[in-house]
Amino acid sequence: MQNPSTTTSPASDVVVFLLALYLCQRLEFKTSRLYHLYKMAKIRSKSSNSNFFQEVYDVVRLIPQGRVTTYGAIAKFLGTKLSARMVGWALNCYHTQADIPAHRVVNRNGMLTGKHFFATPTQMQELLEAEGIRVIDDQIQDFEKHFWNPIQEL
């Protein structure tokens, strides 16, 4: 049985969207930011206590296969620009779960800094290479090409 406080309905999605639209107009945001605010509000509404770690997991689940993002990009998307290390801690606590593609999160330079938290030191690289991302000396090649920015993409 689902917890009623964590389920969303189409009606609640409309309310969140309308609230984001109102805020965009009221605060004179560009309308291109509307979808970002809507997605962020949806992610935050799913966690009953606005649990930061859960919000991180929700964003990481959205990273497409063959793409990577950074700890800082996730933190910025969640409105906590200076919390990149907290994003890393969240992933370190949960990286072994199959539904969290933690291997797709790297540092701002495209380095595999989280590789030591996987089952083997090469597992992170192997998972990325299986998705078509080339890695040499723990550095993602063509990082800009593979970079997924949740603020722009969501």
SENU-430909 format. One record per atom (N, C-alpha, C): residue number from 1; residue in one letter; atom name; y, x, z. Coordinates in steps of 0.2 Angstrom, whole numbers, plus 2048, in hexadecimal, padded with zeros to 3 digits. Atoms other than C-alpha are relative to their C-alpha. Layout:
// residues N
atom k=NUM	r=a	a=CA	py=Y	px=X	pz=Z
...
This chain:
// residues 154
atom k=1	r=m	a=N	py=7FA	px=804	pz=800
atom k=1	r=m	a=CA	py=800	px=800	pz=800
atom k=1	r=m	a=C	py=806	px=804	pz=800
atom k=2	r=q	a=N	py=7FA	px=7FC	pz=801
atom k=2	r=q	a=CA	py=811	px=807	pz=7FB
atom k=2	r=q	a=C	py=805	px=7FE	pz=806
atom k=3	r=n	a=N	py=7FB	px=801	pz=7FB
atom k=3	r=n	a=CA	py=81F	px=809	pz=808
atom k=3	r=n	a=C	py=806	px=7FD	pz=7FC
atom k=4	r=p	a=N	py=7FB	px=804	pz=804
atom k=4	r=p	a=CA	py=82C	px=7FC	pz=803
atom k=4	r=p	a=C	py=807	px=804	pz=800
atom k=5	r=s	a=N	py=7FA	px=7FD	pz=800
atom k=5	r=s	a=CA	py=83A	px=808	pz=808
atom k=5	r=s	a=C	py=800	px=806	pz=7FA
atom k=6	r=t	a=N	py=801	px=7FB	pz=805
atom k=6	r=t	a=CA	py=834	px=815	pz=7FA
atom k=6	r=t	a=C	py=7FF	px=7FD	pz=7F9
atom k=7	r=t	a=N	py=801	px=803	pz=807
atom k=7	r=t	a=CA	py=831	px=809	pz=7EC
atom k=7	r=t	a=C	py=807	px=7FE	pz=7FD
atom k=8	r=t	a=N	py=7FA	px=803	pz=803
atom k=8	r=t	a=CA	py=83E	px=805	pz=7DF
atom k=8	r=t	a=C	py=7FF	px=7FB	pz=7FB
atom k=9	r=s	a=N	py=801	px=806	pz=805
atom k=9	r=s	a=CA	py=840	px=7F6	pz=7D4
atom k=9	r=s	a=C	py=805	px=801	pz=7FB
atom k=10	r=p	a=N	py=7FB	px=800	pz=805
atom k=10	r=p	a=CA	py=849	px=7F4	pz=7C4
atom k=10	r=p	a=C	py=807	px=7FE	pz=802
atom k=11	r=a	a=N	py=7F9	px=803	pz=7FE
atom k=11	r=a	a=CA	py=857	px=7EA	pz=7CD
atom k=11	r=a	a=C	py=803	px=806	pz=804
atom k=12	r=s	a=N	py=7FC	px=7FA	pz=7FC
atom k=12	r=s	a=CA	py=85A	px=7F9	pz=7D9
atom k=12	r=s	a=C	py=802	px=805	pz=7FC
atom k=13	r=d	a=N	py=7FD	px=7FB	pz=805
atom k=13	r=d	a=CA	py=85B	px=805	pz=7CA
atom k=13	r=d	a=C	py=806	px=7FD	pz=7FD
atom k=14	r=v	a=N	py=7FA	px=802	pz=803
atom k=14	r=v	a=CA	py=868	px=7FA	pz=7C3
atom k=14	r=v	a=C	py=806	px=800	pz=805
atom k=15	r=v	a=N	py=7FB	px=7FF	pz=7FA
atom k=15	r=v	a=CA	py=872	px=7FA	pz=7D4
atom k=15	r=v	a=C	py=802	px=807	pz=800
atom k=16	r=v	a=N	py=7FE	px=7F8	pz=800
atom k=16	r=v	a=CA	py=871	px=80D	pz=7D4
atom k=16	r=v	a=C	py=804	px=802	pz=7FA
atom k=17	r=f	a=N	py=7FD	px=7FE	pz=807
atom k=17	r=f	a=CA	py=876	px=80E	pz=7C2
atom k=17	r=f	a=C	py=808	px=7FD	pz=801
atom k=18	r=l	a=N	py=7F9	px=803	pz=800
atom k=18	r=l	a=CA	py=885	px=802	pz=7C5
atom k=18	r=l	a=C	py=804	px=804	pz=805
atom k=19	r=l	a=N	py=7FC	px=7FD	pz=7FB
atom k=19	r=l	a=CA	py=88A	px=80B	pz=7D5
atom k=19	r=l	a=C	py=802	px=807	pz=7FD
atom k=20	r=a	a=N	py=7FE	px=7F9	pz=803
atom k=20	r=a	a=CA	py=88A	px=81C	pz=7CB
atom k=20	r=a	a=C	py=805	px=7FF	pz=7FB
atom k=21	r=l	a=N	py=7FB	px=801	pz=805
atom k=21	r=l	a=CA	py=894	px=814	pz=7BD
atom k=21	r=l	a=C	py=807	px=7FF	pz=804
atom k=22	r=y	a=N	py=7FA	px=802	pz=7FC
atom k=22	r=y	a=CA	py=8A1	px=80D	pz=7CA
atom k=22	r=y	a=C	py=803	px=807	pz=803
atom k=23	r=l	a=N	py=7FE	px=7FA	pz=7FD
atom k=23	r=l	a=CA	py=8A2	px=81E	pz=7D2
atom k=23	r=l	a=C	py=803	px=805	pz=7FB
atom k=24	r=c	a=N	py=7FE	px=7FC	pz=805
atom k=24	r=c	a=CA	py=8A4	px=827	pz=7C2
atom k=24	r=c	a=C	py=807	px=7FE	pz=7FD
atom k=25	r=q	a=N	py=7F9	px=802	pz=802
atom k=25	r=q	a=CA	py=8B3	px=81C	pz=7BD
atom k=25	r=q	a=C	py=805	px=801	pz=805
atom k=26	r=r	a=N	py=7FC	px=7FF	pz=7FA
atom k=26	r=r	a=CA	py=8BA	px=81C	pz=7CE
atom k=26	r=r	a=C	py=803	px=807	pz=801
atom k=27	r=l	a=N	py=7FE	px=7F9	pz=7FE
atom k=27	r=l	a=CA	py=8BA	px=82F	pz=7D0
atom k=27	r=l	a=C	py=801	px=803	pz=7F9
atom k=28	r=e	a=N	py=7FE	px=7FE	pz=807
atom k=28	r=e	a=CA	py=8BE	px=831	pz=7BD
atom k=28	r=e	a=C	py=7FB	px=806	pz=7FE
atom k=29	r=f	a=N	py=805	px=7FB	pz=803
atom k=29	r=f	a=CA	py=8AE	px=83B	pz=7B9
atom k=29	r=f	a=C	py=7FF	px=7FE	pz=7F9
atom k=30	r=k	a=N	py=802	px=801	pz=807
atom k=30	r=k	a=CA	py=8A9	px=83D	pz=7A7
atom k=30	r=k	a=C	py=7FA	px=7FC	pz=800
atom k=31	r=t	a=N	py=805	px=804	pz=800
atom k=31	r=t	a=CA	py=89D	px=830	pz=7A2
atom k=31	r=t	a=C	py=7F9	px=804	pz=7FE
atom k=32	r=s	a=N	py=806	px=7FC	pz=802
atom k=32	r=s	a=CA	py=891	px=83E	pz=79C
atom k=32	r=s	a=C	py=7FC	px=802	pz=807
atom k=33	r=r	a=N	py=802	px=7FF	pz=7F9
atom k=33	r=r	a=CA	py=88F	px=841	pz=7AF
atom k=33	r=r	a=C	py=7FC	px=7FA	pz=803
atom k=34	r=l	a=N	py=803	px=806	pz=7FD
atom k=34	r=l	a=CA	py=889	px=82F	pz=7B2
atom k=34	r=l	a=C	py=7F9	px=801	pz=801
atom k=35	r=y	a=N	py=807	px=800	pz=7FF
atom k=35	r=y	a=CA	py=877	px=832	pz=7AE
atom k=35	r=y	a=C	py=7FE	px=805	pz=805
atom k=36	r=h	a=N	py=802	px=7FB	pz=7FB
atom k=36	r=h	a=CA	py=876	px=841	pz=7B9
atom k=36	r=h	a=C	py=801	px=7FD	pz=807
atom k=37	r=l	a=N	py=800	px=804	pz=7F9
atom k=37	r=l	a=CA	py=87D	px=837	pz=7C8
atom k=37	r=l	a=C	py=7FB	px=7FB	pz=801
atom k=38	r=y	a=N	py=805	px=805	pz=800
atom k=38	r=y	a=CA	py=871	px=829	pz=7C4
atom k=38	r=y	a=C	py=7F9	px=803	pz=802
atom k=39	r=k	a=N	py=807	px=7FD	pz=7FE
atom k=39	r=k	a=CA	py=862	px=835	pz=7C4
atom k=39	r=k	a=C	py=800	px=803	pz=807
atom k=40	r=m	a=N	py=800	px=7FD	pz=7F9
atom k=40	r=m	a=CA	py=868	px=83E	pz=7D4
atom k=40	r=m	a=C	py=800	px=7FA	pz=805
atom k=41	r=a	a=N	py=801	px=805	pz=7FC
atom k=41	r=a	a=CA	py=86A	px=82D	pz=7DC
atom k=41	r=a	a=C	py=7F9	px=7FD	pz=801
atom k=42	r=k	a=N	py=807	px=803	pz=800
atom k=42	r=k	a=CA	py=859	px=827	pz=7D7
atom k=42	r=k	a=C	py=7FB	px=805	pz=804
atom k=43	r=i	a=N	py=804	px=7FC	pz=7FC
atom k=43	r=i	a=CA	py=851	px=837	pz=7DE
atom k=43	r=i	a=C	py=802	px=800	pz=807
atom k=44	r=r	a=N	py=7FE	px=800	pz=7F9
atom k=44	r=r	a=CA	py=85B	px=836	pz=7EE
atom k=44	r=r	a=C	py=7FD	px=7F9	pz=803
atom k=45	r=s	a=N	py=802	px=807	pz=7FD
atom k=45	r=s	a=CA	py=856	px=823	pz=7F0
atom k=45	r=s	a=C	py=7F9	px=800	pz=801
atom k=46	r=k	a=N	py=807	px=800	pz=7FF
atom k=46	r=k	a=CA	py=844	px=827	pz=7EF
atom k=46	r=k	a=C	py=7FD	px=803	pz=806
atom k=47	r=s	a=N	py=802	px=7FE	pz=7FA
atom k=47	r=s	a=CA	py=843	px=831	pz=7FE
atom k=47	r=s	a=C	py=804	px=7FD	pz=806
atom k=48	r=s	a=N	py=7FD	px=805	pz=7FB
atom k=48	r=s	a=CA	py=846	px=826	pz=80D
atom k=48	r=s	a=C	py=805	px=804	pz=805
atom k=49	r=n	a=N	py=7FC	px=7FC	pz=7FC
atom k=49	r=n	a=CA	py=84E	px=834	pz=818
atom k=49	r=n	a=C	py=805	px=805	pz=7FC
atom k=50	r=s	a=N	py=7FC	px=7FB	pz=804
atom k=50	r=s	a=CA	py=857	px=83D	pz=80A
atom k=50	r=s	a=C	py=7FD	px=807	pz=801
atom k=51	r=n	a=N	py=803	px=7FA	pz=7FE
atom k=51	r=n	a=CA	py=84A	px=84B	pz=80D
atom k=51	r=n	a=C	py=801	px=805	pz=7FA
atom k=52	r=f	a=N	py=7FF	px=7FB	pz=805
atom k=52	r=f	a=CA	py=850	px=85B	pz=803
atom k=52	r=f	a=C	py=7FA	px=802	pz=7FD
atom k=53	r=f	a=N	py=806	px=7FD	pz=804
atom k=53	r=f	a=CA	py=83F	px=862	pz=800
atom k=53	r=f	a=C	py=7FD	px=7FB	pz=7FB
atom k=54	r=q	a=N	py=803	px=805	pz=804
atom k=54	r=q	a=CA	py=839	px=851	pz=7F9
atom k=54	r=q	a=C	py=804	px=800	pz=7FA
atom k=55	r=e	a=N	py=7FC	px=800	pz=805
atom k=55	r=e	a=CA	py=848	px=851	pz=7EE
atom k=55	r=e	a=C	py=7FF	px=806	pz=7FB
atom k=56	r=v	a=N	py=802	px=7FB	pz=804
atom k=56	r=v	a=CA	py=844	px=862	pz=7E8
atom k=56	r=v	a=C	py=7FA	px=7FF	pz=7FC
atom k=57	r=y	a=N	py=806	px=801	pz=803
atom k=57	r=y	a=CA	py=832	px=85D	pz=7E4
atom k=57	r=y	a=C	py=801	px=7FB	pz=7FA
atom k=58	r=d	a=N	py=7FE	px=805	pz=805
atom k=58	r=d	a=CA	py=839	px=84E	pz=7DA
atom k=58	r=d	a=C	py=803	px=803	pz=7FA
atom k=59	r=v	a=N	py=7FC	px=7FC	pz=806
atom k=59	r=v	a=CA	py=844	px=859	pz=7CF
atom k=59	r=v	a=C	py=7FB	px=804	pz=7FD
atom k=60	r=v	a=N	py=805	px=7FB	pz=803
atom k=60	r=v	a=CA	py=836	px=866	pz=7CC
atom k=60	r=v	a=C	py=7FB	px=7FC	pz=7FC
atom k=61	r=r	a=N	py=805	px=804	pz=804
atom k=61	r=r	a=CA	py=82A	px=858	pz=7C6
atom k=61	r=r	a=C	py=803	px=7FE	pz=7F9
atom k=62	r=l	a=N	py=7FD	px=802	pz=807
atom k=62	r=l	a=CA	py=837	px=854	pz=7B8
atom k=62	r=l	a=C	py=800	px=806	pz=7FB
atom k=63	r=i	a=N	py=7FF	px=7FA	pz=805
atom k=63	r=i	a=CA	py=837	px=866	pz=7B1
atom k=63	r=i	a=C	py=7FA	px=800	pz=7FB
atom k=64	r=p	a=N	py=805	px=800	pz=805
atom k=64	r=p	a=CA	py=82F	px=865	pz=7A0
atom k=64	r=p	a=C	py=7FB	px=806	pz=7FF
atom k=65	r=q	a=N	py=804	px=7FB	pz=802
atom k=65	r=q	a=CA	py=820	px=86F	pz=79B
atom k=65	r=q	a=C	py=803	px=805	pz=7FB
atom k=66	r=g	a=N	py=7FD	px=7FB	pz=805
atom k=66	r=g	a=CA	py=825	px=87F	pz=792
atom k=66	r=g	a=C	py=808	px=802	pz=802
atom k=67	r=r	a=N	py=7F9	px=7FF	pz=7FE
atom k=67	r=r	a=CA	py=836	px=87F	pz=79B
atom k=67	r=r	a=C	py=800	px=803	pz=807
atom k=68	r=v	a=N	py=800	px=7FD	pz=7F9
atom k=68	r=v	a=CA	py=83C	px=888	pz=7AB
atom k=68	r=v	a=C	py=808	px=7FE	pz=803
atom k=69	r=t	a=N	py=7F9	px=801	pz=7FD
atom k=69	r=t	a=CA	py=84B	px=885	pz=7B7
atom k=69	r=t	a=C	py=801	px=805	pz=806
atom k=70	r=t	a=N	py=7FF	px=7FB	pz=7FA
atom k=70	r=t	a=CA	py=852	px=88F	pz=7C6
atom k=70	r=t	a=C	py=801	px=7FC	pz=806
atom k=71	r=y	a=N	py=7FF	px=803	pz=7FA
atom k=71	r=y	a=CA	py=853	px=88C	pz=7D8
atom k=71	r=y	a=C	py=807	px=7FE	pz=801
atom k=72	r=g	a=N	py=7F9	px=802	pz=7FF
atom k=72	r=g	a=CA	py=866	px=88B	pz=7D7
atom k=72	r=g	a=C	py=802	px=7FA	pz=7FC
atom k=73	r=a	a=N	py=7FF	px=805	pz=804
atom k=73	r=a	a=CA	py=866	px=87F	pz=7C9
atom k=73	r=a	a=C	py=7FE	px=7F9	pz=803
atom k=74	r=i	a=N	py=803	px=806	pz=7FD
atom k=74	r=i	a=CA	py=85B	px=873	pz=7D3
atom k=74	r=i	a=C	py=805	px=7FE	pz=806
atom k=75	r=a	a=N	py=7FB	px=801	pz=7FB
atom k=75	r=a	a=CA	py=867	px=876	pz=7E2
atom k=75	r=a	a=C	py=806	px=7FC	pz=7FE
atom k=76	r=k	a=N	py=7FA	px=803	pz=803
atom k=76	r=k	a=CA	py=876	px=872	pz=7D8
atom k=76	r=k	a=C	py=7FF	px=7F9	pz=7FE
atom k=77	r=f	a=N	py=802	px=807	pz=802
atom k=77	r=f	a=CA	py=86E	px=862	pz=7D1
atom k=77	r=f	a=C	py=800	px=7FC	pz=806
atom k=78	r=l	a=N	py=800	px=804	pz=7FA
atom k=78	r=l	a=CA	py=86B	px=85C	pz=7E2
atom k=78	r=l	a=C	py=806	px=800	pz=804
atom k=79	r=g	a=N	py=7F9	px=800	pz=7FD
atom k=79	r=g	a=CA	py=87D	px=85F	pz=7E7
atom k=79	r=g	a=C	py=800	px=805	pz=806
atom k=80	r=t	a=N	py=800	px=7FB	pz=7FA
atom k=80	r=t	a=CA	py=879	px=86E	pz=7F3
atom k=80	r=t	a=C	py=800	px=807	pz=7FC
atom k=81	r=k	a=N	py=7FF	px=7FA	pz=805
atom k=81	r=k	a=CA	py=87F	px=87C	pz=7E7
atom k=81	r=k	a=C	py=7FE	px=807	pz=804
atom k=82	r=l	a=N	py=802	px=7F9	pz=7FC
atom k=82	r=l	a=CA	py=87C	px=88A	pz=7F5
atom k=82	r=l	a=C	py=7F9	px=800	pz=803
atom k=83	r=s	a=N	py=806	px=801	pz=7FC
atom k=83	r=s	a=CA	py=86B	px=884	pz=7FA
atom k=83	r=s	a=C	py=7FA	px=803	pz=7FB
atom k=84	r=a	a=N	py=806	px=7FE	pz=804
atom k=84	r=a	a=CA	py=860	px=88E	pz=7ED
atom k=84	r=a	a=C	py=7FA	px=802	pz=804
atom k=85	r=r	a=N	py=806	px=7FE	pz=7FC
atom k=85	r=r	a=CA	py=856	px=896	pz=7FA
atom k=85	r=r	a=C	py=7FC	px=7FB	pz=803
atom k=86	r=m	a=N	py=804	px=806	pz=7FD
atom k=86	r=m	a=CA	py=852	px=885	pz=802
atom k=86	r=m	a=C	py=7FB	px=7FE	pz=7FB
atom k=87	r=v	a=N	py=805	px=803	pz=805
atom k=87	r=v	a=CA	py=84B	px=880	pz=7F1
atom k=87	r=v	a=C	py=7FA	px=805	pz=800
atom k=88	r=g	a=N	py=806	px=7FB	pz=800
atom k=88	r=g	a=CA	py=840	px=890	pz=7F1
atom k=88	r=g	a=C	py=7FC	px=7FF	pz=806
atom k=89	r=w	a=N	py=804	px=801	pz=7FA
atom k=89	r=w	a=CA	py=83A	px=88C	pz=803
atom k=89	r=w	a=C	py=7FC	px=7F9	pz=7FF
atom k=90	r=a	a=N	py=804	px=806	pz=801
atom k=90	r=a	a=CA	py=836	px=87A	pz=7FE
atom k=90	r=a	a=C	py=7FA	px=801	pz=7FB
atom k=91	r=l	a=N	py=805	px=7FE	pz=805
atom k=91	r=l	a=CA	py=82C	px=881	pz=7EF
atom k=91	r=l	a=C	py=7FA	px=804	pz=803
atom k=92	r=n	a=N	py=805	px=7FB	pz=7FD
atom k=92	r=n	a=CA	py=823	px=88E	pz=7FA
atom k=92	r=n	a=C	py=7FC	px=7FB	pz=805
atom k=93	r=c	a=N	py=804	px=804	pz=7FC
atom k=93	r=c	a=CA	py=81D	px=880	pz=805
atom k=93	r=c	a=C	py=7FB	px=7FB	pz=7FC
atom k=94	r=y	a=N	py=804	px=805	pz=804
atom k=94	r=y	a=CA	py=816	px=875	pz=7F7
atom k=94	r=y	a=C	py=7FD	px=803	pz=7FA
atom k=95	r=h	a=N	py=801	px=7FD	pz=807
atom k=95	r=h	a=CA	py=813	px=881	pz=7E8
atom k=95	r=h	a=C	py=7F8	px=7FF	pz=7FE
atom k=96	r=t	a=N	py=807	px=801	pz=802
atom k=96	r=t	a=CA	py=800	px=87E	pz=7E9
atom k=96	r=t	a=C	py=7FE	px=7F9	pz=7FE
atom k=97	r=q	a=N	py=802	px=807	pz=802
atom k=97	r=q	a=CA	py=800	px=86C	pz=7E5
atom k=97	r=q	a=C	py=801	px=7FF	pz=7F8
atom k=98	r=a	a=N	py=800	px=800	pz=807
atom k=98	r=a	a=CA	py=7FC	px=868	pz=7D3
atom k=98	r=a	a=C	py=805	px=7FB	pz=7FD
atom k=99	r=d	a=N	py=7FB	px=804	pz=803
atom k=99	r=d	a=CA	py=809	px=85B	pz=7D1
atom k=99	r=d	a=C	py=807	px=803	pz=801
atom k=100	r=i	a=N	py=7FA	px=7FD	pz=800
atom k=100	r=i	a=CA	py=817	px=867	pz=7D5
atom k=100	r=i	a=C	py=800	px=807	pz=7FC
atom k=101	r=p	a=N	py=801	px=7FA	pz=804
atom k=101	r=p	a=CA	py=819	px=874	pz=7C7
atom k=101	r=p	a=C	py=805	px=805	pz=802
atom k=102	r=a	a=N	py=7FC	px=7FB	pz=7FD
atom k=102	r=a	a=CA	py=821	px=881	pz=7D2
atom k=102	r=a	a=C	py=801	px=806	pz=7FC
atom k=103	r=h	a=N	py=800	px=7FA	pz=804
atom k=103	r=h	a=CA	py=81D	px=88E	pz=7C5
atom k=103	r=h	a=C	py=806	px=800	pz=7FB
atom k=104	r=r	a=N	py=7FB	px=801	pz=805
atom k=104	r=r	a=CA	py=82B	px=887	pz=7BA
atom k=104	r=r	a=C	py=807	px=802	pz=803
atom k=105	r=v	a=N	py=7F9	px=7FF	pz=7FD
atom k=105	r=v	a=CA	py=839	px=88C	pz=7C7
atom k=105	r=v	a=C	py=800	px=808	pz=801
atom k=106	r=v	a=N	py=7FF	px=7F9	pz=800
atom k=106	r=v	a=CA	py=83F	px=89E	pz=7C6
atom k=106	r=v	a=C	py=807	px=802	pz=803
atom k=107	r=n	a=N	py=7F9	px=7FE	pz=7FE
atom k=107	r=n	a=CA	py=84F	px=8A8	pz=7CC
atom k=107	r=n	a=C	py=805	px=7FF	pz=7FA
atom k=108	r=r	a=N	py=7FB	px=801	pz=805
atom k=108	r=r	a=CA	py=85F	px=8A7	pz=7C3
atom k=108	r=r	a=C	py=800	px=805	pz=7FA
atom k=109	r=n	a=N	py=801	px=7FC	pz=806
atom k=109	r=n	a=CA	py=85A	px=8B6	pz=7B8
atom k=109	r=n	a=C	py=7FA	px=7FF	pz=7FC
atom k=110	r=g	a=N	py=806	px=801	pz=803
atom k=110	r=g	a=CA	py=84A	px=8AF	pz=7B3
atom k=110	r=g	a=C	py=7FA	px=804	pz=802
atom k=111	r=m	a=N	py=806	px=7FC	pz=7FD
atom k=111	r=m	a=CA	py=83F	px=8BA	pz=7BE
atom k=111	r=m	a=C	py=7FC	px=7FC	pz=804
atom k=112	r=l	a=N	py=805	px=803	pz=7FC
atom k=112	r=l	a=CA	py=82F	px=8B4	pz=7C6
atom k=112	r=l	a=C	py=800	px=802	pz=807
atom k=113	r=t	a=N	py=7FF	px=7FE	pz=7F9
atom k=113	r=t	a=CA	py=835	px=8B6	pz=7D8
atom k=113	r=t	a=C	py=7FB	px=7FC	pz=805
atom k=114	r=g	a=N	py=805	px=804	pz=7FB
atom k=114	r=g	a=CA	py=829	px=8A9	pz=7DF
atom k=114	r=g	a=C	py=7F9	px=801	pz=7FF
atom k=115	r=k	a=N	py=807	px=7FE	pz=802
atom k=115	r=k	a=CA	py=819	px=8B1	pz=7D8
atom k=115	r=k	a=C	py=7FC	px=801	pz=805
atom k=116	r=h	a=N	py=804	px=7FE	pz=7FB
atom k=116	r=h	a=CA	py=814	px=8B7	pz=7E8
atom k=116	r=h	a=C	py=7FD	px=7FB	pz=805
atom k=117	r=f	a=N	py=802	px=806	pz=7FC
atom k=117	r=f	a=CA	py=811	px=8A6	pz=7EF
atom k=117	r=f	a=C	py=7FB	px=7FC	pz=7FD
atom k=118	r=f	a=N	py=805	px=803	pz=804
atom k=118	r=f	a=CA	py=804	px=8A1	pz=7E2
atom k=118	r=f	a=C	py=7F9	px=804	pz=802
atom k=119	r=a	a=N	py=807	px=7FE	pz=7FE
atom k=119	r=a	a=CA	py=7F1	px=8A4	pz=7E4
atom k=119	r=a	a=C	py=7FF	px=807	pz=7FE
atom k=120	r=t	a=N	py=800	px=7F9	pz=802
atom k=120	r=t	a=CA	py=7F2	px=8B4	pz=7DB
atom k=120	r=t	a=C	py=807	px=803	pz=7FD
atom k=121	r=p	a=N	py=7F9	px=7FE	pz=802
atom k=121	r=p	a=CA	py=801	px=8BF	pz=7D6
atom k=121	r=p	a=C	py=802	px=7FF	pz=7F9
atom k=122	r=t	a=N	py=7FF	px=801	pz=807
atom k=122	r=t	a=CA	py=7FF	px=8BB	pz=7C4
atom k=122	r=t	a=C	py=7FF	px=7F9	pz=7FE
atom k=123	r=q	a=N	py=801	px=807	pz=802
atom k=123	r=q	a=CA	py=7FC	px=8A8	pz=7C5
atom k=123	r=q	a=C	py=806	px=7FD	pz=7FD
atom k=124	r=m	a=N	py=7FA	px=803	pz=802
atom k=124	r=m	a=CA	py=80E	px=8A3	pz=7C3
atom k=124	r=m	a=C	py=801	px=802	pz=7F8
atom k=125	r=q	a=N	py=7FF	px=7FE	pz=807
atom k=125	r=q	a=CA	py=80F	px=8AE	pz=7B3
atom k=125	r=q	a=C	py=7FB	px=7FD	pz=7FB
atom k=126	r=e	a=N	py=806	px=803	pz=804
atom k=126	r=e	a=CA	py=7FE	px=8A7	pz=7AC
atom k=126	r=e	a=C	py=802	px=7F9	pz=7FF
atom k=127	r=l	a=N	py=7FE	px=807	pz=801
atom k=127	r=l	a=CA	py=804	px=895	pz=7AF
atom k=127	r=l	a=C	py=806	px=7FF	pz=7FB
atom k=128	r=l	a=N	py=7FB	px=801	pz=804
atom k=128	r=l	a=CA	py=814	px=898	pz=7A6
atom k=128	r=l	a=C	py=7FE	px=802	pz=7F9
atom k=129	r=e	a=N	py=802	px=7FD	pz=807
atom k=129	r=e	a=CA	py=80C	px=8A2	pz=797
atom k=129	r=e	a=C	py=7FB	px=7FA	pz=7FD
atom k=130	r=a	a=N	py=804	px=805	pz=802
atom k=130	r=a	a=CA	py=800	px=893	pz=796
atom k=130	r=a	a=C	py=804	px=7FA	pz=7FD
atom k=131	r=e	a=N	py=7FB	px=805	pz=803
atom k=131	r=e	a=CA	py=80F	px=888	pz=792
atom k=131	r=e	a=C	py=804	px=803	pz=7FB
atom k=132	r=g	a=N	py=7FD	px=7FD	pz=805
atom k=132	r=g	a=CA	py=815	px=894	pz=785
atom k=132	r=g	a=C	py=806	px=804	pz=802
atom k=133	r=i	a=N	py=7FA	px=7FC	pz=7FE
atom k=133	r=i	a=CA	py=822	px=89E	pz=78F
atom k=133	r=i	a=C	py=7FD	px=807	pz=801
atom k=134	r=r	a=N	py=802	px=7F9	pz=800
atom k=134	r=r	a=CA	py=821	px=8B1	pz=78C
atom k=134	r=r	a=C	py=803	px=803	pz=806
atom k=135	r=v	a=N	py=7FE	px=7FC	pz=7FA
atom k=135	r=v	a=CA	py=822	px=8BC	pz=79C
atom k=135	r=v	a=C	py=7FF	px=807	pz=7FF
atom k=136	r=i	a=N	py=801	px=7F8	pz=800
atom k=136	r=i	a=CA	py=824	px=8CF	pz=79C
atom k=136	r=i	a=C	py=803	px=802	pz=807
atom k=137	r=d	a=N	py=7FD	px=7FD	pz=7F9
atom k=137	r=d	a=CA	py=826	px=8D8	pz=7AD
atom k=137	r=d	a=C	py=803	px=7FB	pz=804
atom k=138	r=d	a=N	py=7FE	px=805	pz=7FC
atom k=138	r=d	a=CA	py=828	px=8C8	pz=7B6
atom k=138	r=d	a=C	py=807	px=7FD	pz=7FE
atom k=139	r=q	a=N	py=7FA	px=802	pz=803
atom k=139	r=q	a=CA	py=837	px=8C4	pz=7AB
atom k=139	r=q	a=C	py=7FF	px=7FB	pz=7FA
atom k=140	r=i	a=N	py=801	px=805	pz=806
atom k=140	r=i	a=CA	py=837	px=8B4	pz=7A0
atom k=140	r=i	a=C	py=804	px=803	pz=7FA
atom k=141	r=q	a=N	py=7FD	px=7FE	pz=806
atom k=141	r=q	a=CA	py=83B	px=8B9	pz=78E
atom k=141	r=q	a=C	py=804	px=7FA	pz=7FD
atom k=142	r=d	a=N	py=7FC	px=806	pz=803
atom k=142	r=d	a=CA	py=849	px=8AE	pz=785
atom k=142	r=d	a=C	py=801	px=7FB	pz=806
atom k=143	r=f	a=N	py=7FF	px=804	pz=7FB
atom k=143	r=f	a=CA	py=84D	px=8A7	pz=796
atom k=143	r=f	a=C	py=805	px=7FA	pz=7FF
atom k=144	r=e	a=N	py=7FB	px=805	pz=802
atom k=144	r=e	a=CA	py=85C	px=89D	pz=78F
atom k=144	r=e	a=C	py=7FD	px=7FB	pz=7FC
atom k=145	r=k	a=N	py=803	px=805	pz=804
atom k=145	r=k	a=CA	py=851	px=895	pz=783
atom k=145	r=k	a=C	py=7FB	px=7FB	pz=804
atom k=146	r=h	a=N	py=804	px=804	pz=7FC
atom k=146	r=h	a=CA	py=845	px=88F	pz=790
atom k=146	r=h	a=C	py=803	px=7FC	pz=806
atom k=147	r=f	a=N	py=7FC	px=803	pz=7FA
atom k=147	r=f	a=CA	py=852	px=88A	pz=79D
atom k=147	r=f	a=C	py=801	px=7F9	pz=800
atom k=148	r=w	a=N	py=7FF	px=807	pz=7FF
atom k=148	r=w	a=CA	py=852	px=878	pz=7A3
atom k=148	r=w	a=C	py=805	px=7FF	pz=805
atom k=149	r=n	a=N	py=7FB	px=801	pz=7FB
atom k=149	r=n	a=CA	py=862	px=873	pz=7AC
atom k=149	r=n	a=C	py=800	px=7F9	pz=801
atom k=150	r=p	a=N	py=801	px=807	pz=7FE
atom k=150	r=p	a=CA	py=85F	px=863	pz=7B5
atom k=150	r=p	a=C	py=807	px=7FC	pz=800
atom k=151	r=i	a=N	py=7F9	px=803	pz=801
atom k=151	r=i	a=CA	py=872	px=85F	pz=7B5
atom k=151	r=i	a=C	py=801	px=7FE	pz=7F9
atom k=152	r=q	a=N	py=7FF	px=802	pz=807
atom k=152	r=q	a=CA	py=872	px=85F	pz=7A2
atom k=152	r=q	a=C	py=7FA	px=7FC	pz=7FD
atom k=153	r=e	a=N	py=806	px=803	pz=803
atom k=153	r=e	a=CA	py=860	px=859	pz=79F
atom k=153	r=e	a=C	py=7FF	px=7F9	pz=803
atom k=154	r=l	a=N	py=802	px=807	pz=7FD
atom k=154	r=l	a=CA	py=85F	px=84A	pz=7AB
atom k=154	r=l	a=C	py=806	px=7FB	pz=7FF
